[in-house]
Amino acid sequence: MAEEGQVIGVHTVEAWNEQLQNGNVSKKLMVVDFTASWCGPCRIIAPVLADFARRMPNVIFLKVDVDELRSVAEDWAVEAMPTFMFLKEGKIIDKVVGARKEELQMKITTHATETAAA
């Protein structure tokens, strides 16, 4: 288990399923970054996501490489990188496609606040 305030790299389907289960149990907002090593915008947004993770320990941040976990990316219908999925209790509640820092920050803040209030 990673420390709070970090982006957790998910490298196996088993680890992905375990993280989903943890998210269901904790009822925390999960933000999943579907990324690829060859994706320029993904590399640009990665330190931004790491900064969000440090500042928002009440949110679980995951990173999934679509080439490494192709089946997970297909299961979640990821078509472009980066795609950020917002999950609550294992269900998609929102998503952002592209390295759009302001939109990403706004949605994380909005959903994290709603989750805390629930």
Short mmCIF file of the C-alpha atoms (twelve columns), coordinates in Angstrom:
data_MODEL
# 
_entry.id   MODEL 
# 
loop_
_atom_site.group_PDB 
_atom_site.id 
_atom_site.type_symbol 
_atom_site.label_atom_id 
_atom_site.label_alt_id 
_atom_site.label_comp_id 
_atom_site.label_asym_id 
_atom_site.label_seq_id 
_atom_site.Cartn_x 
_atom_site.Cartn_y 
_atom_site.Cartn_z 
_atom_site.pdbx_PDB_model_num 
ATOM 1   C CA . MET A 1   0.000   0.000  0.000   1 
ATOM 2   C CA . ALA A 2   1.406   3.390  -0.952  1 
ATOM 3   C CA . GLU A 3   1.665   6.330  1.389   1 
ATOM 4   C CA . GLU A 4   -1.066  8.934  1.428   1 
ATOM 5   C CA . GLY A 5   -0.195  11.857 -0.780  1 
ATOM 6   C CA . GLN A 6   1.318   9.786  -3.577  1 
ATOM 7   C CA . VAL A 7   0.213   8.689  -7.015  1 
ATOM 8   C CA . ILE A 8   0.031   4.892  -6.864  1 
ATOM 9   C CA . GLY A 9   1.364   3.089  -9.929  1 
ATOM 10  C CA . VAL A 10  -0.793  0.066  -10.789 1 
ATOM 11  C CA . HIS A 11  1.151   -2.547 -12.743 1 
ATOM 12  C CA . THR A 12  -0.976  -5.708 -12.660 1 
ATOM 13  C CA . VAL A 13  -4.644  -6.545 -13.107 1 
ATOM 14  C CA . GLU A 14  -4.583  -8.004 -9.585  1 
ATOM 15  C CA . ALA A 15  -3.279  -4.701 -8.174  1 
ATOM 16  C CA . TRP A 16  -5.952  -2.809 -10.145 1 
ATOM 17  C CA . ASN A 17  -8.725  -5.015 -8.725  1 
ATOM 18  C CA . GLU A 18  -7.270  -4.594 -5.230  1 
ATOM 19  C CA . GLN A 19  -7.240  -0.785 -5.607  1 
ATOM 20  C CA . LEU A 20  -10.845 -0.800 -6.834  1 
ATOM 21  C CA . GLN A 21  -11.801 -2.885 -3.814  1 
ATOM 22  C CA . ASN A 22  -9.947  -0.488 -1.476  1 
ATOM 23  C CA . GLY A 23  -11.784 2.430  -3.070  1 
ATOM 24  C CA . ASN A 24  -15.124 0.728  -2.505  1 
ATOM 25  C CA . VAL A 25  -14.322 0.084  1.143   1 
ATOM 26  C CA . SER A 26  -12.853 3.518  1.914   1 
ATOM 27  C CA . LYS A 27  -15.533 5.354  -0.083  1 
ATOM 28  C CA . LYS A 28  -12.837 7.879  -1.014  1 
ATOM 29  C CA . LEU A 29  -12.766 9.601  -4.377  1 
ATOM 30  C CA . MET A 30  -10.393 7.811  -6.757  1 
ATOM 31  C CA . VAL A 31  -8.729  9.629  -9.633  1 
ATOM 32  C CA . VAL A 32  -7.240  7.240  -12.187 1 
ATOM 33  C CA . ASP A 33  -4.699  8.577  -14.687 1 
ATOM 34  C CA . PHE A 34  -4.694  6.358  -17.783 1 
ATOM 35  C CA . THR A 35  -1.330  7.183  -19.300 1 
ATOM 36  C CA . ALA A 36  1.363   5.896  -21.664 1 
ATOM 37  C CA . SER A 37  5.145   6.228  -21.568 1 
ATOM 38  C CA . TRP A 38  5.204   7.562  -25.158 1 
ATOM 39  C CA . CYS A 39  2.538   10.228 -24.490 1 
ATOM 40  C CA . GLY A 40  3.991   13.765 -24.286 1 
ATOM 41  C CA . PRO A 41  0.984   15.418 -22.585 1 
ATOM 42  C CA . CYS A 42  0.969   12.556 -20.040 1 
ATOM 43  C CA . ARG A 43  4.559   13.361 -19.058 1 
ATOM 44  C CA . ILE A 44  3.690   17.061 -18.765 1 
ATOM 45  C CA . ILE A 45  0.688   16.482 -16.472 1 
ATOM 46  C CA . ALA A 46  2.357   13.802 -14.275 1 
ATOM 47  C CA . PRO A 47  4.086   16.259 -11.867 1 
ATOM 48  C CA . VAL A 48  0.816   18.235 -11.622 1 
ATOM 49  C CA . LEU A 49  -1.016  15.070 -10.566 1 
ATOM 50  C CA . ALA A 50  1.736   14.289 -8.042  1 
ATOM 51  C CA . ASP A 51  1.287   17.794 -6.602  1 
ATOM 52  C CA . PHE A 52  -2.497  17.271 -6.316  1 
ATOM 53  C CA . ALA A 53  -1.846  13.950 -4.540  1 
ATOM 54  C CA . ARG A 54  0.417   15.663 -1.993  1 
ATOM 55  C CA . ARG A 55  -2.142  18.392 -1.343  1 
ATOM 56  C CA . MET A 56  -5.210  16.105 -1.249  1 
ATOM 57  C CA . PRO A 57  -4.459  13.066 0.935   1 
ATOM 58  C CA . ASN A 58  -8.217  12.343 1.188   1 
ATOM 59  C CA . VAL A 59  -8.252  11.392 -2.523  1 
ATOM 60  C CA . ILE A 60  -6.740  8.180  -3.940  1 
ATOM 61  C CA . PHE A 61  -4.658  8.836  -7.069  1 
ATOM 62  C CA . LEU A 62  -3.789  5.909  -9.353  1 
ATOM 63  C CA . LYS A 63  -1.716  5.734  -12.520 1 
ATOM 64  C CA . VAL A 64  -2.337  3.006  -15.103 1 
ATOM 65  C CA . ASP A 65  -0.086  2.584  -18.150 1 
ATOM 66  C CA . VAL A 66  -2.428  1.588  -20.987 1 
ATOM 67  C CA . ASP A 67  0.286   -0.429 -22.740 1 
ATOM 68  C CA . GLU A 68  1.109   -2.334 -19.567 1 
ATOM 69  C CA . LEU A 69  -2.553  -2.969 -18.633 1 
ATOM 70  C CA . ARG A 70  -4.255  -2.972 -22.008 1 
ATOM 71  C CA . SER A 71  -7.174  -5.093 -20.763 1 
ATOM 72  C CA . VAL A 72  -7.964  -2.580 -17.992 1 
ATOM 73  C CA . ALA A 73  -7.838  0.319  -20.465 1 
ATOM 74  C CA . GLU A 74  -10.177 -1.599 -22.794 1 
ATOM 75  C CA . ASP A 75  -12.549 -2.500 -19.947 1 
ATOM 76  C CA . TRP A 76  -12.825 1.193  -19.053 1 
ATOM 77  C CA . ALA A 77  -13.133 2.312  -22.724 1 
ATOM 78  C CA . VAL A 78  -10.034 4.527  -22.623 1 
ATOM 79  C CA . GLU A 79  -9.439  5.897  -26.116 1 
ATOM 80  C CA . ALA A 80  -7.032  8.805  -25.581 1 
ATOM 81  C CA . MET A 81  -4.161  9.619  -23.251 1 
ATOM 82  C CA . PRO A 82  -4.179  11.014 -20.757 1 
ATOM 83  C CA . THR A 83  -7.688  10.123 -19.590 1 
ATOM 84  C CA . PHE A 84  -8.565  10.814 -15.976 1 
ATOM 85  C CA . MET A 85  -11.447 8.784  -14.566 1 
ATOM 86  C CA . PHE A 86  -13.129 9.848  -11.352 1 
ATOM 87  C CA . LEU A 87  -14.492 6.851  -9.464  1 
ATOM 88  C CA . LYS A 88  -16.712 6.653  -6.432  1 
ATOM 89  C CA . GLU A 89  -17.388 3.192  -5.016  1 
ATOM 90  C CA . GLY A 90  -16.161 1.591  -8.253  1 
ATOM 91  C CA . LYS A 91  -18.387 3.646  -10.568 1 
ATOM 92  C CA . ILE A 92  -17.340 6.378  -12.981 1 
ATOM 93  C CA . ILE A 93  -18.742 9.717  -11.822 1 
ATOM 94  C CA . ASP A 94  -16.768 11.951 -14.179 1 
ATOM 95  C CA . LYS A 95  -13.791 12.075 -16.514 1 
ATOM 96  C CA . VAL A 96  -11.350 14.478 -18.126 1 
ATOM 97  C CA . VAL A 97  -9.666  13.633 -21.434 1 
ATOM 98  C CA . GLY A 98  -6.423  15.479 -22.102 1 
ATOM 99  C CA . ALA A 99  -3.808  17.241 -19.988 1 
ATOM 100 C CA . ARG A 100 -6.147  20.013 -18.827 1 
ATOM 101 C CA . LYS A 101 -4.799  21.106 -15.458 1 
ATOM 102 C CA . GLU A 102 -7.498  23.646 -14.547 1 
ATOM 103 C CA . GLU A 103 -10.399 21.344 -15.433 1 
ATOM 104 C CA . LEU A 104 -8.737  18.457 -13.618 1 
ATOM 105 C CA . GLN A 105 -8.160  20.526 -10.484 1 
ATOM 106 C CA . MET A 106 -11.716 21.860 -10.502 1 
ATOM 107 C CA . LYS A 107 -13.276 18.393 -10.856 1 
ATOM 108 C CA . ILE A 108 -11.025 16.826 -8.211  1 
ATOM 109 C CA . THR A 109 -11.889 19.612 -5.765  1 
ATOM 110 C CA . THR A 110 -15.622 19.401 -6.543  1 
ATOM 111 C CA . HIS A 111 -15.843 15.605 -6.241  1 
ATOM 112 C CA . ALA A 112 -13.568 15.416 -3.186  1 
ATOM 113 C CA . THR A 113 -15.785 17.967 -1.425  1 
ATOM 114 C CA . GLU A 114 -18.937 16.037 -2.341  1 
ATOM 115 C CA . THR A 115 -17.337 12.802 -1.111  1 
ATOM 116 C CA . ALA A 116 -16.291 14.379 2.199   1 
ATOM 117 C CA . ALA A 117 -19.817 15.747 2.710   1 
ATOM 118 C CA . ALA A 118 -21.505 12.419 1.955   1 
# 
